[in-house]
């Protein structure tokens, strides 16, 4: 992992992008199994965990083996949660809703593109400052 991700804003962005990639992979699996009897639709959620982590402002760290263990692992302990959908099951036991999956895929792709654009603009401003504002 690069040192730039130690800056919390970049670390949060990295985790959000990781969550979106995991979501897109789950959507792809759902679409690939749309006609598989008994397949249960999978959904990835990470936003609440990320919001909760961002709202703390600071996190305790174990910097010495004698420290009491912390409950979380900070930013790098954030994990996506996977849920299996049992609603809207068809007669063959499959719960994939194609329209819903295509909509989620489009929304996820748009969110990913928006976040990467914002991230790139932030990096450009930092590099511009490092170079002296282009002078």
Secondary structure as the mmCIF struct_conf table of DSSP 4:
data_model
#
loop_
_struct_conf.conf_type_id
_struct_conf.id
_struct_conf.beg_label_comp_id
_struct_conf.beg_label_asym_id
_struct_conf.beg_label_seq_id
_struct_conf.end_label_comp_id
_struct_conf.end_label_asym_id
_struct_conf.end_label_seq_id
HELX_RH_3T_P HELX_RH_3T_P1 UNK A 3 UNK A 6
BEND BEND1 UNK A 7 UNK A 7
HELX_RH_AL_P HELX_RH_AL_P1 UNK A 8 UNK A 32
TURN_TY1_P TURN_TY1_P1 UNK A 33 UNK A 35
BEND BEND2 UNK A 36 UNK A 36
TURN_TY1_P TURN_TY1_P2 UNK A 37 UNK A 38
STRN STRN1 UNK A 41 UNK A 45
HELX_RH_AL_P HELX_RH_AL_P2 UNK A 47 UNK A 55
TURN_TY1_P TURN_TY1_P3 UNK A 56 UNK A 56
BEND BEND3 UNK A 57 UNK A 57
BEND BEND4 UNK A 64 UNK A 64
TURN_TY1_P TURN_TY1_P4 UNK A 65 UNK A 66
BEND BEND5 UNK A 67 UNK A 67
HELX_LH_PP_P HELX_LH_PP_P1 UNK A 68 UNK A 70
BEND BEND6 UNK A 71 UNK A 72
HELX_RH_3T_P HELX_RH_3T_P2 UNK A 74 UNK A 77
STRN STRN2 UNK A 81 UNK A 85
TURN_TY1_P TURN_TY1_P5 UNK A 87 UNK A 88
TURN_TY1_P TURN_TY1_P6 UNK A 91 UNK A 92
BEND BEND7 UNK A 93 UNK A 93
HELX_RH_AL_P HELX_RH_AL_P3 UNK A 98 UNK A 130
TURN_TY1_P TURN_TY1_P7 UNK A 131 UNK A 134
#
